[in-house]
């Protein structure tokens, strides 16, 4: 069994909601790792600020007409791969620690929602699911950027390379909301026929959700959310904001439909870099995490 959460960890939604590890169905896993961000810094503070903001959420979800939190039984794990300390952590070590921890949670039948931290963390999370899954699954990527460079700034584990590492695992991907890529990524998308749903398509096509779902060839999916996939008017607190992202209701409608049509193995929410003197980004991110829990609860009949 895992050690009990440290008293310094803020439980998602607050201490009243915190379940024991053994009783939990959902585990929130903070991974405050930052090493390769290239514009705005601060995503290592994202998990803490998201958890702090979550205490202000209402338990009742008006869309789902229920207080999701009680049946979901949510446990908030202590942080792993934490770069807020003075000791640096290599990308390789972070990925190893992440892979091992997520593998343990999977073996204990927990629905994991990891909180980043930079997007490179997702490589370790997805690898844990790949090793645990006897069948293939699709990685759904909500993001402003392709993140498909082979390497960036001398590292293959840069946050701009995470989806290239996923593709190399042999897993199908479905990028959603992309609106910023380089030539190398454009060439790769064409070469491998990656079924990108571009942000401009989402703005122009009311049927984009069903079209996106039709491009998923597996029964199981993993969802990775880089918060810059959402329009910066809603979440300005990201490392590299790009105009033209998803609005709240387009995002939640898509996510709910995915949970209705596919088995979601797990999720992550990455790249929250809080803005000074504003709680908008972390509160919106916390509400998104609660939506993910709600949709999984509905799909599982909790």
N, C-alpha and C positions, 0 to 999 in steps of 0.2 A: 504493500500500500504506500501511496505517496505521503510525504511528510505534510503536516498541517500547514495551512497558509500562514506566512509571517504576519505579525500584527501590523507591519508597515504597509501591507497590501490593502487597498481599498476594495472591498467586495463590489462587484457589479450590482448596481441598484441600491447598494447600502447593506449594512450588517443584518437588517431585518430579513432580507431575502436570502442570505447566504446559506446554502445547503452544505451538508458534510460531503466529503469526497465520495464516500461509499454510496450515499443516497442520490448523488447527482446524475443527471442525464446530460447536462451541458457543462463543459469546462471552458472557461475564459482563460486563455494563456497569453499573458503579456510578454512580449519580446522586445524590450527597448534597446535595440541594436542600431547603431548608426556609424558607418565608416566610409561610405562611398558617395554620399549625397553631393550633388554638383551645383546647386543653386541656393535656395533657402535651406538653412540648417535647422535642426531642432526636432526631427522626428523621433529621436530617442526619448523625448518627453511626451510623445503622443499617447502611449498606453496609460500613463499615470493621469494625464489630463482628461482622457476619455472616461476612465473609471470615476474620476472625481465628478465629472459632469453627469454621469449616469445616475448619481444619487438624486438629481433633480427631476428625473423622468417620472411621469405618471405611470402607475402600474397598468392601468386600463388602456387597451389598444382599441380605439374606436372603429378601426377597419375590421378587426377580427372579433370585436364585441366580447372581449374576455380580458382578464388579468393573466397574461401569459406566464408570468414569473412563478406562480405557485406550483403548477404541474411540471414545469420545465426542470425545476430543481437545479439551480445554477451554482456552480462552485468556481470561485476565482482563484487560480493558481498563483503561486509566487512567481516573480519575474525570472526569466532565464536569459542568458546571453546579454547581460545588462552592461552597456558601455557608458553609463552615467558615472561609474566608478573611475578611479584613476588608472586602472589596469586595462590596457588595450586588449582586444579580442580579435584574432584573425578571422577572416571570412571562413576559412576551412574549419576552424574550431566552432564558430557559430553554427555552421551548417551541421556539424556532427552533433552538437548539443541539442539543436532543434530537432533533427531527425530522430535521435534517441528518445527525447521526451515525448514527441508526438506519437512515436511508435508505441510507447508505453500506454498513452492515453487511448489509442486505438484498441490495443489489446484488452483494455478495461472497459471497452464498449462505450466510450464517451463521445458525444458530439462536440468536436473541438472548434472553437472560434478563436483564432490567434490574432493578437493585436500588435502591429508594428509601430514604430520601427520602419526601417527601409525595406523596399520591395524585394531585395535580394534574399531575404529570409524565406520567401515563398519556395525557393528551390528545395530547402531542407524539409519543409512541410509536405510538399507534393511528393518528394522522394519517399517519405515515410508511408504515405498512402499507396504509392506504387509498390513498395515492398510488401505491404499488407494485403493488397488486392489481387485475387487470382484472375481478375478480368480487367480489361482496359477501361479507362474512364476519361472523360473530357474535362480539360481545365478551362473554365469560363473566366475570362479576364476582362474585368471592367476597368478601363484605363484611358487616359488621354494619349499615352505614348505606346509605341509598339513594343519597346523593351526587348527587341530581338537582335541587338548587336551581338556579334561574336565576343568582342571585348570592348571595354571603354576605359580610357585613362589608365591603361596597362593592366586591367584586371578583368578576368572572365566572370568574376562574381560581383561586378558592379551592379547597382540597382537597374541600370539600363540594359542589362543582359539577361534578366531573370527568365523571360519567356523563351529565349534561345536555349537555355539550359533545360527547360521543360520539354521543348520540342525534341531535344537530343535524347530525352528519356523514352522517346517513341510514343508519346501521348498526344492525342488530337487536342487542338485548342480552338477556342471560339473567342476572339477579341471583340469587345463591345465598346463603342464610343470613341474609337481611335481617331485622332485628328492631328497627330504630329509624329512623323517618321523621317528617317534618313534614307538615302538612296540604297544603302546596303539592305535595309529592312524592306523597302519596296521591292527589291529584286527577290528577296527570300519569300515574300508573300506570293509573288507570281510563280516562282519556281516550285513551291510546295502547295500551291493552291489553298492557302490558308483563308478560311471563310470569314474575313473581317466584316463586321457591321460598322461602317464608318459613322462618325457623329453626324455628318451632313445628311446621311440617309435617315437617321433617327428623326431629325428635324423635319424631313420632307415626306416620310412614308408612315402612315398610320398603322400599317400592317407589319411593321418591322419586327415585332415581338414573335409573331408566328413564323415569320421568315427565318429569324434567328434560331428558333427551336427546331425548325426543319433541317437545320445544318448540323445538329448534334446526332452523331452516329452511335452513341453508347447509352446504356440505361443509367449509368452512374456518372456523376459530375462532381467536381470540386470547384468552388467559387473563390476567386481571389479578387478583392476590390482594392485597387489603388485609388485613393480618394480624389486624386486629380481627374479621375474619369467623370466626376460630378462637376457641374458648372461652378467656377470659382465665386460666383455670386452667392452660392449656397455654402460652399466650403472654401474660403480663401486661404485657410491654414494648411497649405501643402507645399512641397518643395519646389515644384515647377508648375505653376498654374497655367492653364490653357483655356482661352475662351471657347464657348460653344459646347460645353459638356451636357450631360444628362440632367434633367430637372428631377425633383424629388418624386413626382408621381410616375414619370416614365421609368425611373429606376425601380421603385417598389413594385410597380405592375409587372415588370420583367422578372424580378426576383420571385414574386409570388407564383408566377406562371411556371418558372423553373422548378420550384418545390412541388408544384402540382403534377408536373409531367415526368420528373426524373427523381432518382434517389440521390440526394445531396450527401456526400460523404463528410464534408467539413467545409469550413470557410476561413478566410482571413480578411482583415481590414488593415490596410497598410498606408504609410506615408503621411499620417497626421502630424503636421508641424505647427503647433499652436501659435496664433498671433497674439502679441502682447496686448493687453487691455481689451480683449474680446473673447467671449465664450461660444460664439456662433459655431465655429468649426468643430470643437470637441463635443458640443451638445448634439449637433446634427449627426456626427459620427456615432455617438452613443445611442441615439435613437435608431440609426441604421442597424447597429448590432442587435438591439431589441427586436427590430423587425425580422432579422434573420432567425432569431430564436422563436419568434411567433410563427413564422412560416414553417419552420421545422416541426414545431409542436402540433400545428394543424395537420401537416402531412403524416406525422407519426401517430396521430390520435392521442396525444398526451393530454 
